[in-house]
Amino acid sequence: MSTFFNITSEIGNLTKILVHSPDNGLGKVVPSMAQDWLFEDIVHLETIRRDEYDYYTKLLLYFLDPQKIKGRLKEIDDPAQNRVFYQPAHPEFYRSEHVIELQWLLGEVLSNNLLRSQIIAAVCALEGCTHATQELLHTYSPAELASCLLSGTGNDKSVLFAPIPNFIFTRDIGIVIKDHIVLNKPAKIARHREALLAKYIFFYHPLFSPYTDKIIELHQNRPAFLIPENNSESIITLEGGDVMMISENHLIIGISERTSAAAAAQLAEKVFEKNLVTKVSMISIPRKRDYMHIDTIFTQVKKNVWVMMGLFSEKMNDEKNSISIEKSLIKKNEITATVMQFNKKDLAAPIHFSSLEALLWDISINDFGCDEVKIIFSGNNEYPYSAREQWTDSCNLLALKEGVVLSYDRNEKTNTAFEAAGFTLIKVKDLIDDLENDKVQIGDIENTVILMPSSELSRARGGFHCMSMPIERSSI
């Protein structure tokens, strides 16, 4: 039986994706708790919705499910519609089978009375709710309850428990490896409710329930409470931003602030056992907030084109070529990446790469058969823009198809570097207008960086690679 999902690359034509539109919980983040909830700042909810994320939704629909939006743009954008097209709890929500909203899926799972009771009990136990709150939740409709469990906000607008604002970063709740889904094990308490709700969606929603044998869960070999605090690498934590199904038989796993070495090793063992891949590359990066996942320091654009942060380049490993400011930063902050590749045929003899950049070259040449490789650097590798723009996700790009990626408009130096490399820059609003008016066709768009508004979204420290969980791409 073929599954509902299949991913064999980062750049094949995107055909199905899981997303979550910003909910009311984002508007409840308070300054004193922003970093506990993994945000850098409080954000303005309506700006994120109307001026930023709504463009993302429109663009995804034009590329993946155009019949839902084509010819309706003026009606959808009419202020009198009050954004009902984007609201999962509203009857006129766009509900696409290709741009799939997780809140809608959760609402459908909650229509099952037994699952509803289980989820309410589990969430209330996790959040320490009173019995009165638990009873109140039982009076909500499935759609109301789904909204409340994600935003923490009750029907009367009161705050019943903490929001989970990071649920917009759907990449981290799970990752598809070929026809299997790996469920995450979040490192931060702020994301534990996300993992709980995601588990119910993937095990019980009709889209996924026929394929529960394709779900991979990592397990703690011994109870976490028995592991000393200074041995955190033995605790199983994994998030999707550290996993890339990079080519047909090659998986990349990051070891980072959010994904432990033990989790990376266990996932590698499982994918080898299931014959999903023949090689796994491990990239260990500094355990710093700056580089929380590997997809914050590089992503793939084309078979032979990558964007990455220059501090992890081959040049920066060569002290003779490194400028003094960057050398001092490396020594002070120990900014290095260790890269090893394991082959299923000979696990005892891993290949060591001199740098992250060396691995990317190897993938383009040996996995994709390319003769030339192009690395585009964050901030055009200019100090201090390299670090500034990496912080606002210049390396965290989502490919809609090979060579067509979404980038924040604020990362001007990086975007200029793309333009110098032969890419066309276009604002998302202009592209959507052109698609609506048949001035351009999807198939004609090549080597293009789509510039997305980002004044508020970037405060959450995640780009469009983070805000996407691809579940199906065409094979390259």
N, C-alpha and C positions, 0 to 999 in steps of 0.2 A: 504493500500500500504506500503510495507516494504521500508525503506530508504536505502540510499547508505552508511549510517554510523551507527555504534552501538558500544558503549563502556560501559562495565559493571564492569571493573576492571582496575587496573594498571599493571597486570601481566599476563593476558591471552595471548595466542599466537597472536602476532601482525600480521595483515593481510593487513591493508591499513594505509598509513601515508602521511601527507602533510609535505613537506620540501622545503627549498629554499637554493640552492647552493650559496656560497659566490660570490657576484658580484663585479663589478669594484668600486662601492661605498665604499667598505671596504678599498680600496687603496687610497681613497681621504680623509680619516679622518686625520685631522691635530692635532698636540699636543695641541694647545690652545683650541680646541673644543672637544677633546676626551671625557671628562667627561660630557659635554653638550649633546653629542650623546651617553652617557651611557656606554662608553668604558673606561677602565682603562689606556690604552696605545694605541699607533698606532701599527698596525699589518702589517706583510709582506704578501701581498695578494697571491703571488705564492706559498709560503710555506703553507699557510692555504689550498689552493686549492689542490696542487699536493701531498703534504706530509701528510696532515691531513684529510681534509673533503672528498677527493676522496675515502679514505678508508672507510669512513662512508657510502658513496653511494654504493660502491661495496658490503659491508657487508649487507646492507638493501636489495639489489637486490638478493643476494644469499639466504637470508632468506625468502623474500616475493615474488620475481618474478625471479626465477633462469634462466628461459629460455631467459631472456634478456642479461645474462652475461655468463652463463655456456658455456665453450668451446671457448670463445672469449677473454679471459683475455689478452693473449699475443698481440692480435691485438689491443685491447683497450689501452693497455699501451705503444704501439709503439709510440715513440716521433714524428714520421712522421704524426700521426693522430692529433697532436696538441690539444688533449683533446676534440675533437668534440663530443665525446660520452656524455660529461657532460654539454655541452653548450645548454641551452634551445632554443636559437635562431637558432641553426644549424639544417639542415634537418636530420642529422644523430644522433641527440640527442636520448638518450635511451627511452624516453617517455614511462613510465610504468603506468599501471592502478592501481598499488599497491603502488609504491613509487612515489608519485605524486608531481611534481614540480609546485609550485605556479606561477612562472614566465610564464610557459607554459599556465596555466589556464588564467592568466591575458591577455596574448596575444590573446587567443581565445575570451575572452569577448570583447576585443578591435576590433575584426573583425566586430562587429555590429556598424554601422556608428553612430546611435543615442547614444548608450552608449559611444562610443569613444568621441563624442563631449561633452557629460556630464562629463566624467572623466577628459578630458583635462581642461575644464572650472573650475571644482572643484579643481583640483590640482594647477592650476595657481592662483586661488583665494587664496588658502591656503598658497602658497609659495610667493605670491606677485610678480608674473612674469610680464614682460612687454607684451604688445600686440604683439610685434615682436616674442617673444619666443612662445607665444600661437599659432601664425600662423605657426611657424616653426614646432611645434609638429604635426600639421595637415598634414605635408608632409611625416611623418614617416610611415613605414609599421607597422602593428600590433605588430610584433615581435620586431622591433626596438623601438617602443613606449613603450612596456612593459619593455624592458631593461632600457630605459631612465627614466621612472617613478620610478623605483626601485633604480637605481644607481645615478641618477641626472646628468648623463653624456650623452651628445649629440652624434650624429653620427660622428662629427668631433673631438671627445674626449674632447671637452670643457665642463666645469661644468656649467650646466644651473640652477641648484638649489641644495640644500643640499642633500646628500645621505641619505638613511634610512638603515644604516648598521645593525640595530637590527632585520631586517626582517629575518635573518637566524634563529632567535629564534621564530620559528613558533608556539610554544606552547602558546605564549602570545596573538596571534591575535584572538584566539577563543578556545573553549574547548567543547568536545563532552560529553554529559551526556545522556547515553542510546542512543535514536534515535533523540536527539535534539542537536543543536549547540548553544552555548552561545557566542555572539560576545563581544569582549572586549571594555572597555572604558579606554584607557590608561591615566595614571597619568602624563606622561611626554610629553612635546610638541614634542620632537624628534620622538615620535611614532604615532603622529596624522595621518600622511599620510598613515602609515601602516593600521590603522583602516579604513580609507576611502577606500583604494583599496580592503581590505578584504571584506568590505560590498558589493562592486560591484561583487566580485567573488562569494560570497555565495548566493547572491540574484539572480544573472543573469547567472552564468555558468550552462550549461545543466546538469552537474553532481548534482547540488544542487537545481536549480530553481524549480523542481517539488515538493520540500519539504519546501517551504518558510514558511509554517505553523509550521514547526519544529524549526524555528530560534527564539531564545530568545534574545531580546535586552533590556538592562536596560535603564531606563529613569531618567532624573533629575526631581525630584518632583517640584522644583522651580528653576528658572534660576540661573545658577552658579554665574553670576555676581552680584546677590543680596545677596549672602552668604558672610559674613565677612571672611577675610583671616584667622583669628584665629579659624575658625570653619570648617576646611578642611574635617573633618570626615563626614560632611553632603553632600559633593560633591561626586557624583557617579563616582568612578574610580575602574576598575577591570581589572586584567590581568590573563591569563590562568595558569601561574605558581603558582597561589594561589588557584586553584581549582583541586580537585582530585576526580574522580568517583572511589571510593575505593573498593566498593563491590556492589552487585546487588541492594541494597536498601539504600545505605549509601553514602552520599556526604560529602567531607571535603572542607571547605572554609577558606582561610587564610585572616587575617586582618593584613596588612603590610604597608611598605613604598609605595606600588603601589596599594593596594586594600583597600578601605575605609570601615568603619563599616556600613555605609549606603548602600553601594553596596552589601556587604555580606548579610545584612538583606533582601534586596530586592530580591536577587537571591534565598535565602532560601524560601521566600514566594512564588516565582514563581514555583520552583520545587515541593513544596508541593501542590500548586494549580493544577499543571498538573499531580499529582500522579506519579512523576518520582521516588521519594524515600520516605522512611518512617522516616528517621532520617538524620539530618545534624549536623556535628560537626564543631564548629567554633574555630579556633586557632589564637589567637592574639599574634603577635610577635613584638619585638622592631622595631620601624620605623627607621631602620638604613640601610645604603648602604650594610653593611656586610650581611644582611639577607633580601634581597629585596623581595623574595617570600618564601612561606613555602617550596617549593621544593629545596631551597638552604640549608635547615637544615635537611630534611629527604626525603627518597623515599623508596618504597617497593621493595623487591627483590624476596621473596617467600611469601606464605600464612603466614608463621611463622618467616620470616627473614626480618629485616629492617636495613637500614643504617641511622644514624642520628648523629648530633653534640652533644657531651657529655654535653655541657653547658645547654641543655634542658632536661637532663635525670632526673630520679627519684633520683638518688644519689645526684645530685647537688642541689636538693631541701632540702636535709637533711644536715643541718649545721654541724652535728657531724661527718659526713663522708667526708665533703668537705675539700680539702687541702687549706691552707691559701692563696696561690696565686690565685686560682680560686675563692675563696670566695670574695677576694678583687676586682677581676674583675667584679663579679656579682654585688656587691654593687656600684661600680664606674659607671658601664655602664647600670645598671638595666636590666641585661639580664635575662628575664623571659618570659614564655609563659603562657597565660591564655587559658584554654581549657574548652569549654562548649558544651554539646550535646543536641540538641532539637529533641524531638519525635513528629511526626505529631499528634499523639493521645492526647498529653498533652503538648502543647507549653508553658504553664504557669509554668511548673516545669522542667526546664533544669537540666541535670546532670552535675556536676562540677568534673573535673578530676584534680588530684594533679599535673600532669605534662604531657608533650607531650608523654613521654615514656609510661605513664600509659594508655593513649589513644591507642597507638599502640598495647600494650598487649591486651587491650580489643577487638580491631578489630580482631586480630589473633584468640583469644579464642572464642568470641561470633559471629563474622561474618563468620569466616572460620572453626570453630570447632577444632582448634589446641589445643594440650595438653601442648606443650612447645613452648616458644618464644625465638628467638635469636636477640639481638640488636648488630649490628656491629657499632663501633663508629669511627667517623672521626679521622684520625691520631692515631688510636688505643687508643684514649683518653689520649694521652701523651702530656704534655705541652712542647713546644708551637705548636706541629704539628697538634693538633686538629684544632686550628684556622687557621693555615697556609693552611692546606689541604682543610678545608671547603671553604676558599677563592677561591681555585682553583677547586671547585665543586666536592669534594669527596662525597658529599651527593646527588648529582644531577645525578642519574643514570637512564638510560632507559632500561627497561626490554623488550627484544625481545620475550621472553616467560618466564614462571615462572622459576626463578633461573638462567637465562642467561641474564647478564646485561653488558652494556658498561660503562667503567670507564676510566678516564684519566690515562695514564701511570705514570705521574709525582707524583701522590698521593701514594707514596710508602708505607707509614705506614698504610694507610687505606687498600690498596691492600694486604699487608702482613696479616692484621687482617682477611680479607676474606679467605686467604689461611689457616690460623690457624683454621678457622671455617669449613674447609672441602671443600672449593671451589678451582677449578683449575684456575690458571692464564695462559692466552695465549695471545701472541701479535697478533694484528689483521692481520698483514701481514702473519704470520705463519698459522693462521686459514684459511685465504682466499686461500693460496696455497694448504692447505689440502683439502678444499672444491672443488677446481678446479681439483685436481688430484684424487678425490674420496678416499682420505685416511680417511675421516670422513663424516658422513651424518648428516644433520640438526637434524633429530630425535634422534640421539645418543648424542647430546650435552646437558649436564645437569650440574647444579651447577658450572657454569663457569663465570668468570669475564674476559671479552675481553678488553685487554689493548689498548687504542687508543692514537696515538701520539698527543701531546697537547701543544707544546711550544708556538704556536701563538694563537690557539683557546682559550686558557685559559685567554688570555689578555682581552678578550671580556666579561668576567664574566658570562659565561653560559656553562653548560655541555650538554650532549646529551638528557637529559630530556627536557631542554629548547629548543633544536634544533629539536624538533619533535612535531607534532600535530597528534597523533593517531586518526584515524577516524573509525577504526574497529579492534576489537580484538575478538578472540573466547571466548565463555563463559568458565568459569573455572568449 
